[in-house]
């Protein structure tokens, strides 16, 4: 659970399910009785967080939404719970905010299908202090995942978690057995039967 004990900023290479992943992490922490709140920051897509509002109300997880960067830092200072920050998908804004979030641990969210050059270029722009690791989403959509392991080795970053479907509970904190099972047997998240 590296990266989930302080504030965590979630930012991503391109459309990979940041908001859905934010909900999954918040639900996992809440289920473990660890108080958490969500901050959604997107100055471009104003009003696009209806699904987070509904999730927040249904699960009793506090949500703040802001389009103003100064408000983001103010909210972070006044809220003493663990915070998950769902950052906008626009890279220039991400770079500016991530550079200023000195105390927040940063998780780089990547789609399991992203290939080496895109992953490495993106990660090189966002490497630095407080990046606690990588997370891969949409593992259930990939047949082969060897490139994912190749990127983990090349980037020398730990794997924080995987998402394996659309459900809010489809979050895996990979232990050694799961990690090596996927590596040796192929994508078990793709091949397993999903129960309705």
Beta strands, then each sheet from edge to edge (+ up, - down):
strand 1: 8-12
strand 2: 36-41
strand 3: 63-66
strand 4: 82-87
strand 5: 105-111
strand 6: 131-137
strand 7: 159-163
strand 8: 171-172
sheet 1: 3+ 2+ 4+ 1+ 5+ 6+ 7+ 8-
end
